[in-house]
Amino acid sequence: MSTPSLAGRTALVTGGASGIGGAVTKLFVDRGARVVVVDLQEEAGEALARQLGDAMVFLRGDVSDRAVADTAVATAAERFGGLDVLVNNASVSRQRPFEEQTAEDWDLAMDTSLYATRNFMLAALPELRASGAGSVINFGSGAGLDGQPNQASYAATKEAIRGLSRVVANEWAQHDIRVNVVCPMALTAGVAQWAEARPEQYAQSAAKVPLGRFGDPDEDVAPIVAFLASDDSRYMTGQTLMADGGAIKLR
């Protein structure tokens, strides 16, 4: 089977400077795409832009700001001639028991995840419609599907994103825009820190995964996102793909 090509595509990746988002950005460019990255991590974003060259543009911005979404889409249109793929990866949340989560905790999770996803989708719609084969890839989480403790605000916003994605998949199908969701379990820098601090908990969590490990952002998660961005998935929309080694099996 040939590797899905993204040649000629332009993508916008939120939180695309490092972690899973950085892995997606690098793989997209490797497969021929041009990418606009929006992230608050300026040092990481500029370093990645130097590595990837003219195929990537970095914008420092807060994804919860609708004006940032508008600017990012306009940048894609001006620099690369349009927009074909939107990846809503960015999110920030605080972990603590439900009864201890403050209104500020809920606002943070909603603003950087659900509302950011909504804002970037709305901003991108005209360009995605003009593409004729637009693809939106939103990020959910096993935290909501599995009800992970201490993650109420994060889990709630991720499940809201899945519901939003299913609705918009139906509404935007008329424009040949597909909307799908990826739920990853990956050994990011944050998870690595947790594994080092609490090795027993990490080992217990990894042992519950049928494939026996947390995924690699570059090798295990980014290729699934690239598949959803490519023509190989052109008959898929409204779906949730679990990139979690079999930890959660949807029915």
DRENKOL-563836 format. One record per residue: residue number from 0; residue in three letters; x, y, z of N, C-alpha, C in turn. Coordinates in steps of 0.02 Angstrom, whole numbers, plus 32768, in hexadecimal, padded with zeros to 4 digits. Layout:
N
[NUM Ala [X Y Z] [X Y Z] [X Y Z]];
...
//
This chain:
251
[0 Met [802B 7FC4 8000] [8000 8000 8000] [802C 803E 8000]];
[1 Ser [801C 806E 7FD6] [8043 80AB 7FD2] [8033 80D9 800C]];
[2 Thr [8062 8104 801E] [8058 8135 8053] [8029 816B 803B]];
[3 Pro [7FF4 817C 8062] [7FC7 81B1 804D] [7FEC 81F3 8041]];
[4 Ser [7FE2 8210 8007] [8004 824E 7FF6] [7FDA 828A 800A]];
[5 Leu [7FFD 82BF 8020] [7FDC 82FE 802F] [7FF8 8335 8001]];
[6 Ala [8016 8321 7FCA] [8033 8351 7F9C] [7FFF 8382 7F83]];
[7 Gly [800F 83C1 7F84] [7FE1 83F5 7F6E] [7FAF 840B 7FA1]];
[8 Arg [7FAD 83EC 7FDC] [7F7D 83FE 800F] [7F9A 8434 803C]];
[9 Thr [7F6E 845D 8057] [7F81 848E 808A] [7F5A 847F 80C9]];
[10 Ala [7F7D 847C 8101] [7F5E 846B 8140] [7F6B 84A1 8174]];
[11 Leu [7F3D 84A4 81A4] [7F45 84D0 81DE] [7F42 84A3 821B]];
[12 Val [7F75 84A5 8245] [7F79 847B 8280] [7F7E 84A6 82BF]];
[13 Thr [7F4D 84A1 82EB] [7F52 84C6 832A] [7F7A 849C 835C]];
[14 Gly [7FA1 84BF 8386] [7FCD 849B 83B3] [7FFF 8470 838E]];
[15 Gly [8015 8489 8353] [803D 8461 8326] [8087 8469 832C]];
[16 Ala [809F 8488 8362] [80E7 8494 8369] [810C 845B 838A]];
[17 Ser [80EA 8432 83B2] [810B 83FD 83D6] [80D9 83C7 83E8]];
[18 Gly [80F0 8391 8408] [80C3 835C 841C] [80A2 833B 83E0]];
[19 Ile [8064 8326 83EA] [803E 8306 83B3] [8036 8337 8379]];
[20 Gly [8027 8376 8389] [801F 83A7 8354] [805F 83B1 832B]];
[21 Gly [8098 83B1 834D] [80D8 83B7 832A] [80E5 837B 82FE]];
[22 Ala [80D3 8340 8317] [80DB 8303 82EF] [80B0 8306 82B0]];
[23 Val [8073 831F 82B7] [8046 8326 827E] [8063 8357 824B]];
[24 Thr [807B 8390 8264] [8097 83C2 8237] [80D1 83A5 820F]];
[25 Lys [80FE 8383 8230] [8139 8367 820D] [8125 8333 81DA]];
[26 Leu [80F6 8307 81EC] [80E2 82D4 81BC] [80BD 82F1 8181]];
[27 Phe [8093 8323 818D] [8070 8344 8156] [80A2 8361 8124]];
[28 Val [80D4 8384 813D] [8106 83A1 8110] [812C 836A 80EC]];
[29 Asp [813E 8335 8110] [8162 82FE 80F2] [813A 82DE 80B9]];
[30 Arg [80F8 82E0 80BE] [80CD 82C2 808A] [80B5 82F5 8056]];
[31 Gly [80D3 8331 8058] [80C7 8360 8021] [809B 839A 8030]];
[32 Ala [8081 83A0 806C] [8053 83D7 807D] [8079 8416 8092]];
[33 Arg [8056 844F 808C] [806D 848D 80AB] [8042 8498 80E9]];
[34 Val [8061 84B1 811F] [803E 84B3 815F] [8045 84F7 8181]];
[35 Val [800D 8511 8199] [800C 854B 81C6] [8002 8530 820C]];
[36 Val [802F 8541 8239] [802C 852A 827E] [801B 8565 82AC]];
[37 Val [7FEA 855A 82D8] [7FD8 858B 830B] [7FE8 856E 834F]];
[38 Asp [8010 8591 8376] [8024 8577 83B7] [803D 85B2 83E1]];
[39 Leu [8039 85AA 8423] [8055 85DD 8451] [809F 85D0 845F]];
[40 Gln [80B8 8595 844E] [80FD 8584 845B] [812A 85A0 8424]];
[41 Glu [813E 85DE 842D] [8161 8602 83F9] [81A4 85E3 83E8]];
[42 Glu [81CA 85D0 841B] [820D 85B3 840E] [8207 8572 83E7]];
[43 Ala [81D9 8547 83FC] [81D0 8507 83DA] [81B6 8512 8393]];
[44 Gly [8188 8542 838B] [816C 854F 8349] [819F 856A 8318]];
[45 Glu [81C8 8598 832F] [81FB 85B5 8303] [8231 8581 82F2]];
[46 Ala [8242 8556 8322] [8273 8522 8315] [8259 84F1 82E1]];
[47 Leu [8219 84DF 82E6] [81FC 84B1 82B5] [81F8 84D2 8270]];
[48 Ala [81E9 8513 826F] [81E6 8536 822E] [822B 8538 820D]];
[49 Arg [825F 8540 8234] [82A3 853F 8217] [82B3 84F9 81FC]];
[50 Gln [829C 84C6 821F] [82A9 8481 820A] [8284 8470 81C9]];
[51 Leu [8246 8487 81C3] [821C 8473 818B] [821E 84A3 8150]];
[52 Gly [8239 84DF 815B] [8243 850E 8124] [8203 852E 810A]];
[53 Asp [8201 853A 80C9] [81CA 8560 80AB] [8187 853C 80AC]];
[54 Ala [8187 84FC 80BC] [8149 84D6 80BC] [811F 84E3 80FB]];
[55 Met [813B 8508 812B] [8117 8515 816A] [811B 855F 817C]];
[56 Val [80E3 8578 8195] [80DF 85BB 81B1] [80C9 85B6 81FA]];
[57 Phe [80EC 85D7 8226] [80DA 85D6 826D] [80B9 8618 8282]];
[58 Leu [8081 8612 82A4] [805F 864C 82C0] [8058 8642 830B]];
[59 Arg [8073 8670 8332] [8069 866D 837A] [8024 868A 838A]];
[60 Gly [7FFA 8662 83AB] [7FB7 867C 83B9] [7F91 864F 83E9]];
[61 Asp [7F61 866D 840B] [7F36 864A 843A] [7EF9 8630 8413]];
[62 Val [7EF1 85EE 8412] [7EBC 85D0 83E9] [7E77 85E1 8402]];
[63 Ser [7E71 85FA 8440] [7E2F 860C 8459] [7E16 864F 843D]];
[64 Asp [7E41 8672 8419] [7E31 86B3 83FC] [7E1A 86A9 83B3]];
[65 Arg [7DDC 86BA 83A5] [7DC1 86B1 8361] [7DEA 86D8 832E]];
[66 Ala [7E05 8712 8341] [7E2D 8738 8312] [7E6B 8711 82FC]];
[67 Val [7E86 86E9 8328] [7EC0 86C0 8317] [7EAD 868C 82E2]];
[68 Ala [7E72 866E 82E9] [7E5A 863F 82B8] [7E53 8660 8273]];
[69 Asp [7E36 869C 8272] [7E2D 86C0 8233] [7E70 86CF 8213]];
[70 Thr [7EA1 86E5 823C] [7EE3 86F5 8222] [7F06 86B8 8206]];
[71 Ala [7EFF 867F 8229] [7F1F 8641 8213] [7F04 862B 81CF]];
[72 Val [7EC2 862D 81C8] [7EA4 8619 8188] [7EB8 8649 8150]];
[73 Ala [7EB9 8689 815F] [7ECE 86BB 812E] [7F17 86B0 811A]];
[74 Thr [7F41 869D 814A] [7F87 868F 813B] [7F8E 8654 810C]];
[75 Ala [7F67 861F 8119] [7F69 85E5 80ED] [7F55 85F8 80A5]];
[76 Ala [7F21 8621 809F] [7F0A 8636 805D] [7F3E 8662 803A]];
[77 Glu [7F5D 868F 805F] [7F8C 86BE 8041] [7FCE 869D 802F]];
[78 Arg [7FE8 8672 805C] [8029 8654 8051] [8026 8617 8024]];
[79 Phe [7FF0 85F0 8029] [7FEE 85B0 8007] [7FB3 85A8 7FD7]];
[80 Gly [7F89 85DB 7FD2] [7F54 85DA 7FA0] [7F12 85BC 7FB6]];
[81 Gly [7F0B 85AA 7FF5] [7ECC 858D 800C] [7ED6 8563 804A]];
[82 Leu [7EA4 853A 805A] [7EA8 850E 8094] [7E7F 84CF 8085]];
[83 Asp [7E9E 8495 808F] [7E7D 8455 8082] [7E70 842C 80C0]];
[84 Val [7E9B 8435 80F3] [7E98 840B 812F] [7E9D 8436 816D]];
[85 Leu [7E71 842A 819D] [7E74 844B 81DE] [7E7C 8416 8214]];
[86 Val [7EB0 841D 823D] [7EBB 83EF 8275] [7EB5 8416 82B6]];
[87 Asn [7E81 8409 82DC] [7E76 842B 831C] [7E92 83FF 8355]];
[88 Asn [7ED1 840A 8363] [7EF6 83E2 8394] [7EFE 8404 83D7]];
[89 Ala [7F02 8446 83D8] [7F13 846B 8416] [7EDD 8464 844B]];
[90 Ser [7EF4 8460 8489] [7EC7 8464 84C3] [7EF0 846A 8502]];
[91 Val [7ED3 848A 8535] [7EF4 8492 8576] [7EC0 8484 85AB]];
[92 Ser [7ED4 8461 85E0] [7EA5 8454 8617] [7ECB 8449 8657]];
[93 Arg [7EA7 844B 868E] [7EC3 843D 86D0] [7EA2 83FF 86ED]];
[94 Gln [7ECA 83D4 870B] [7EB0 8395 8726] [7EA8 8399 8772]];
[95 Arg [7E6B 8390 8787] [7E5B 838B 87CF] [7E15 836F 87D6]];
[96 Pro [7E02 8357 8811] [7DBF 833B 8819] [7D88 836B 8804]];
[97 Phe [7D51 834F 87EB] [7D19 8377 87D1] [7D04 83AE 8801]];
[98 Glu [7CFD 839D 8842] [7CE4 83CF 8871] [7D17 8406 8881]];
[99 Glu [7D55 83FB 886C] [7D89 842D 8878] [7D97 8458 883A]];
[100 Gln [7D7A 8446 8802] [7D86 846D 87C6] [7D5F 84AE 87C9]];
[101 Thr [7D82 84E4 87BA] [7D65 8527 87BF] [7D47 853C 877C]];
[102 Ala [7D22 8574 877F] [7D06 858F 8741] [7D3E 85A0 8710]];
[103 Glu [7D77 85B6 872B] [7DB0 85C6 8700] [7DCC 8588 86DF]];
[104 Asp [7DCC 8550 8703] [7DE2 8511 86E5] [7DB6 84FD 86AB]];
[105 Trp [7D74 8504 86B4] [7D45 84F3 867F] [7D4C 8522 8644]];
[106 Asp [7D55 8563 8652] [7D5E 8593 861B] [7D9C 8583 85F3]];
[107 Leu [7DD3 8571 8616] [7E11 8561 85F3] [7E08 8527 85C4]];
[108 Ala [7DE9 84F1 85DC] [7DDF 84B5 85B2] [7DB1 84C4 8578]];
[109 Met [7D79 84E6 8585] [7D49 84F5 8550] [7D66 8525 851C]];
[110 Asp [7D88 8559 8533] [7DA2 858C 8505] [7DD7 8571 84D7]];
[111 Thr [7E05 8548 84F2] [7E3E 8531 84CA] [7E2F 84F2 84A3]];
[112 Ser [7DF7 84D1 84B1] [7DE8 8492 8490] [7DA7 8498 8467]];
[113 Leu [7D6E 8498 8489] [7D2E 8499 8465] [7D24 84D9 843D]];
[114 Tyr [7D2C 8513 845D] [7D1F 8551 843A] [7D55 855F 8406]];
[115 Ala [7D93 854B 8413] [7DC8 8553 83E1] [7DB8 8528 83A4]];
[116 Thr [7DA2 84EA 83AF] [7D90 84BE 8378] [7D58 84DE 834F]];
[117 Arg [7D25 84F6 8372] [7CEC 8517 834F] [7D05 8553 8326]];
[118 Asn [7D2E 857E 8345] [7D44 85BB 8324] [7D6E 85AC 82E6]];
[119 Phe [7D9C 857D 82EB] [7DC6 856D 82B2] [7D9E 854B 827A]];
[120 Met [7D6D 8523 828D] [7D42 8505 8259] [7D1B 853A 8234]];
[121 Leu [7CFE 8569 8258] [7CD8 859E 8238] [7D04 85CA 820C]];
[122 Ala [7D3F 85DB 8226] [7D6D 8605 8200] [7D84 85E2 81C0]];
[123 Ala [7D8D 859F 81C5] [7DA8 857A 818C] [7D74 8568 8158]];
[124 Leu [7D34 856B 8169] [7D00 8553 813D] [7D04 856E 80F5]];
[125 Pro [7D0B 85AE 80E9] [7D0D 85C5 80A4] [7D46 85A6 807B]];
[126 Glu [7D81 85A0 8098] [7DB9 8583 8074] [7DB1 8538 806B]];
[127 Leu [7D97 8516 809E] [7D8C 84CE 8099] [7D57 84BF 8063]];
[128 Arg [7D24 84E9 805F] [7CF0 84E0 802C] [7D0E 84EB 7FE7]];
[129 Ala [7D39 851D 7FE1] [7D59 852B 7FA0] [7D88 84F3 7F8C]];
[130 Ser [7DA3 84CF 7FBD] [7DD2 8498 7FAF] [7DB1 8461 7F85]];
[131 Gly [7D71 8453 7F94] [7D4E 841D 7F72] [7D5C 83D8 7F8F]];
[132 Ala [7D8A 83D5 7FBE] [7D9A 8395 7FDF] [7DB7 83A3 8023]];
[133 Gly [7D93 83CC 8049] [7DAC 83E1 808A] [7DA8 83AA 80BF]];
[134 Ser [7DD6 83AC 80EE] [7DD7 837B 8124] [7DE4 839F 8166]];
[135 Val [7DB8 8394 8196] [7DC1 83AE 81DA] [7DCF 8373 8208]];
[136 Ile [7E05 8378 822E] [7E17 8343 825D] [7E19 8362 82A3]];
[137 Asn [7DE8 8350 82CC] [7DE4 8369 8310] [7DFF 8335 8340]];
[138 Phe [7E12 834B 837B] [7E2E 831D 83AD] [7DFF 8313 83E7]];
[139 Gly [7DEE 82D4 83F2] [7DC9 82C1 842D] [7DF9 82A2 845F]];
[140 Ser [7DDF 827B 848F] [7E0B 825D 84C0] [7DE9 8222 84E2]];
[141 Gly [7E11 81F0 84F4] [7DF8 81BA 851C] [7DE2 81D0 8561]];
[142 Ala [7DF7 820B 8576] [7DE4 8225 85B8] [7D98 822B 85BD]];
[143 Gly [7D78 8240 8587] [7D2F 8245 8587] [7D0D 8203 857C]];
[144 Leu [7D29 81DA 8550] [7D0B 8199 8541] [7D0F 816A 857D]];
[145 Asp [7D46 816F 85A2] [7D53 8141 85D9] [7D43 8160 861E]];
[146 Gly [7D35 81A1 861F] [7D25 81C2 865F] [7D60 81C5 868E]];
[147 Gln [7D99 81DB 8676] [7DD5 81DB 869F] [7DCF 820E 86D8]];
[148 Pro [7DDE 81F9 8715] [7DD9 8225 874F] [7E05 8263 8748]];
[149 Asn [7DEF 829A 8767] [7E13 82D9 876A] [7E14 82FF 8728]];
[150 Gln [7DED 82EA 86F7] [7DEF 830A 86B6] [7DA9 831F 869E]];
[151 Ala [7D80 8335 86CC] [7D3A 8344 86BB] [7D34 8379 8684]];
[152 Ser [7D56 83B1 868D] [7D4F 83E7 865C] [7D6D 83D3 8619]];
[153 Tyr [7DA6 83B2 861B] [7DC7 839B 85DD] [7D9C 8367 85B9]];
[154 Ala [7D84 8336 85DF] [7D5C 8300 85C2] [7D1B 831C 85A5]];
[155 Ala [7CFC 834B 85C8] [7CBD 8368 85B1] [7CC7 838C 856E]];
[156 Thr [7CFC 83B3 8569] [7D06 83D9 852B] [7D19 83AB 84F1]];
[157 Lys [7D3E 8375 8500] [7D50 8346 84CB] [7D13 831F 84B1]];
[158 Glu [7CE6 830D 84DE] [7CA9 82EC 84C7] [7C7C 831C 84A1]];
[159 Ala [7C7C 835C 84B5] [7C57 838E 8490] [7C72 8396 8449]];
[160 Ile [7CB4 8392 8442] [7CD2 8396 8400] [7CBC 835B 83D5]];
[161 Arg [7CB6 8320 83F2] [7C9E 82E7 83CA] [7C57 82F1 83B3]];
[162 Gly [7C2C 830B 83DE] [7BE8 8319 83CA] [7BE5 834E 8394]];
[163 Leu [7C0A 8383 839D] [7C0D 83B9 836B] [7C25 839D 8327]];
[164 Ser [7C57 8372 832A] [7C74 8357 82EC] [7C41 832D 82C6]];
[165 Arg [7C19 8306 82E9] [7BE7 82DD 82C7] [7BB2 8308 82A6]];
[166 Val [7B9C 833D 82C8] [7B6A 836A 82AB] [7B86 838C 826C]];
[167 Val [7BC2 83A8 8272] [7BDE 83CE 823A] [7BF0 839F 8201]];
[168 Ala [7C03 8361 8210] [7C10 8331 81DA] [7BD2 8329 81AE]];
[169 Asn [7B98 8327 81CD] [7B5A 8323 81A6] [7B4B 8363 8180]];
[170 Glu [7B55 839C 81A1] [7B44 83DC 8182] [7B74 83EF 814A]];
[171 Trp [7BB4 83DF 8151] [7BE5 83F5 8120] [7BF3 83C2 80EA]];
[172 Ala [7BD4 8388 80EE] [7BDD 8356 80B9] [7BC9 8371 8075]];
[173 Gln [7B97 839E 8074] [7B81 83BB 8035] [7BB8 83E5 8014]];
[174 His [7BE9 83FA 803C] [7C21 8421 8021] [7C5F 83F6 8014]];
[175 Asp [7C56 83B3 8019] [7C8F 8385 8012] [7CC5 8393 8046]];
[176 Ile [7CAF 83A4 8082] [7CDC 83AC 80BB] [7CCF 8374 80EC]];
[177 Arg [7D03 834F 80FC] [7CFD 8318 812C] [7D14 832F 8171]];
[178 Val [7CF4 8315 81A5] [7D05 8327 81EA] [7D0B 82E7 8212]];
[179 Asn [7D47 82DA 822C] [7D53 829E 8253] [7D79 82AF 8294]];
[180 Val [7D7B 827F 82C1] [7D9A 828A 8302] [7DCE 8254 830F]];
[181 Val [7E06 8268 832D] [7E39 8239 8343] [7E3F 823E 838F]];
[182 Cys [7E40 8205 83B1] [7E4C 8203 83F9] [7E8E 81DE 8405]];
[183 Pro [7EC3 8203 8416] [7F05 81E3 841C] [7F18 81D0 8463]];
[184 Met [7F43 819F 8468] [7F66 8190 84A6] [7FB0 818D 8494]];
[185 Ala [7FD6 81C1 84A6] [801A 81C6 848D] [804A 81DB 84C4]];
[186 Leu [8088 81C5 84BC] [80BD 81D5 84EB] [80DA 821A 84DA]];
[187 Thr [80B4 824E 84EB] [80CB 8292 84E1] [80FB 82A6 8519]];
[188 Ala [8116 82E3 8514] [8143 82FA 8548] [8121 82FC 858C]];
[189 Gly [80E2 8311 858D] [80BC 8314 85CB] [80B2 82CF 85EA]];
[190 Val [80A1 829F 85C0] [8097 825A 85D7] [80DA 823D 85EF]];
[191 Ala [8110 824E 85CD] [8152 8236 85E2] [8164 8250 8627]];
[192 Gln [8153 828F 8634] [8160 82AB 8677] [8137 8287 86AC]];
[193 Trp [80F9 8279 869B] [80CE 8254 86C9] [80EA 820E 86D5]];
[194 Ala [8101 81ED 86A0] [811D 81AA 86A6] [815A 81A9 86D3]];
[195 Glu [8182 81DE 86CE] [81BE 81E2 86F8] [81AC 81EF 8740]];
[196 Ala [8179 8219 874B] [8165 822A 878F] [813E 81F2 87B0]];
[197 Arg [8115 81CE 8789] [80EB 8199 87A4] [80F1 815A 8779]];
[198 Pro [812B 813A 877C] [8137 8100 874F] [8106 80C7 8759]];
[199 Glu [80EF 80BC 8796] [80C0 8085 87A2] [807D 8092 8780]];
[200 Gln [8064 80CF 8786] [8025 80E1 8765] [802C 80DC 8719]];
[201 Tyr [8064 80F3 8700] [806F 80EF 86B8] [806F 80A6 86A0]];
[202 Ala [8093 807C 86C5] [8096 8035 86B3] [8052 8015 86B5]];
[203 Gln [802A 8027 86E6] [7FE6 800B 86EB] [7FBB 8022 86B0]];
[204 Ser [7FC2 8061 869D] [7F9B 807B 8664] [7FB0 8059 8624]];
[205 Ala [7FF2 8053 8619] [800B 8033 85DC] [7FF5 7FEA 85D8]];
[206 Ala [7FF2 7FC9 8612] [7FE0 7F83 8613] [7F98 7F77 85FF]];
[207 Lys [7F6E 7FAA 8605] [7F27 7FA4 85F2] [7F1D 7FAB 85A7]];
[208 Val [7F51 7FC0 8583] [7F4D 7FC8 853B] [7F5C 7F85 851A]];
[209 Pro [7F30 7F69 84F1] [7F3D 7F28 84D2] [7F80 7F25 84AE]];
[210 Leu [7F95 7F5B 848D] [7FD5 7F5A 846B] [800F 7F68 849B]];
[211 Gly [8000 7F74 84DB] [8033 7F74 850F] [805D 7FB2 8517]];
[212 Arg [804A 7FE9 84F9] [8073 8025 84FE] [804B 8063 84EB]];
[213 Phe [8064 809D 8500] [8049 80DC 84E7] [8064 80E6 84A0]];
[214 Gly [803C 8107 8476] [8051 8111 8431] [8088 8144 842A]];
[215 Asp [80AA 8141 83F1] [80DC 8173 83E0] [80BB 81A9 83B5]];
[216 Pro [80C3 81E9 83C7] [80A1 821E 83A0] [80B2 821C 8356]];
[217 Asp [80F2 820F 8346] [8108 8210 8300] [80F3 81D2 82DA]];
[218 Glu [80FC 8199 82F9] [80F3 815A 82D5] [80AC 813E 82DA]];
[219 Asp [8089 814E 830F] [8048 812E 831B] [800C 815D 8313]];
[220 Val [8013 819C 8324] [7FDA 81C9 8323] [7FD9 81F5 82E4]];
[221 Ala [8010 8214 82D4] [8012 8241 8299] [7FFD 821E 8259]];
[222 Pro [8010 81DE 824D] [7FFA 81BE 820F] [7FAE 81B6 820A]];
[223 Ile [7F8C 81AE 8243] [7F43 81A9 8241] [7F25 81EC 822E]];
[224 Val [7F42 8222 8248] [7F2A 8265 8235] [7F37 8271 81EB]];
[225 Ala [7F72 825C 81D3] [7F82 8265 818C] [7F52 823D 8160]];
[226 Phe [7F40 8202 8176] [7F0F 81D9 8151] [7ECD 81FF 814A]];
[227 Leu [7EB6 821E 8180] [7E77 8243 817E] [7E7C 8282 8153]];
[228 Ala [7EB8 829B 814B] [7EC2 82D6 8121] [7EC8 82C4 80D7]];
[229 Ser [7ED1 8284 80C7] [7EDF 826F 8083] [7EA0 8256 805F]];
[230 Asp [7EA8 824A 801F] [7E71 822E 7FF7] [7E62 81E6 8009]];
[231 Asp [7E8F 81C5 802C] [7E83 8180 803F] [7E48 8178 806F]];
[232 Ser [7E36 81B0 8090] [7DFD 81AE 80BE] [7DC1 81D6 80A4]];
[233 Arg [7DBE 81DE 8062] [7D8C 820C 8046] [7D44 81F5 8051]];
[234 Tyr [7D3A 81B5 8064] [7CF6 819D 8070] [7CE7 8195 80BB]];
[235 Met [7D0E 81B7 80E3] [7D05 81B6 812C] [7CF4 81FC 8145]];
[236 Thr [7CBF 8201 816C] [7CAF 8240 818E] [7C83 8232 81CA]];
[237 Gly [7C89 825C 81FC] [7C63 8254 8239] [7C7B 821C 8267]];
[238 Gln [7CB9 8205 825B] [7CD2 81CB 8280] [7D04 81DF 82B6]];
[239 Thr [7D09 81B5 82E9] [7D3C 81BC 831D] [7D6D 8182 8316]];
[240 Leu [7DAC 8192 830B] [7DE1 815F 8306] [7E09 815F 8346]];
[241 Met [7E0E 8124 8365] [7E33 811C 83A4] [7E7B 810A 8395]];
[242 Ala [7EA9 8139 83A0] [7EF1 812C 8397] [7F0D 811E 83DD]];
[243 Asp [7EF8 80E6 83F9] [7F07 80D9 8440] [7F1C 8091 844E]];
[244 Gly [7F33 806E 841C] [7F4B 802A 8426] [7F16 7FF8 843A]];
[245 Gly [7ED6 800A 842F] [7EA0 7FDC 8440] [7E84 7FE5 8485]];
[246 Ala [7E98 801B 84A8] [7E82 8026 84ED] [7E36 802F 84F2]];
[247 Ile [7E19 8052 84C1] [7DD1 805D 84C0] [7DB6 8046 847D]];
[248 Lys [7D82 801E 847F] [7D65 8005 8441] [7D1D 801F 843B]];
[249 Leu [7D13 804B 840A] [7CD2 806B 8401] [7CA1 803A 83E3]];
[250 Arg [7C61 8042 83F6] [7C2C 801A 83D9] [7BF7 8049 83BE]];
//
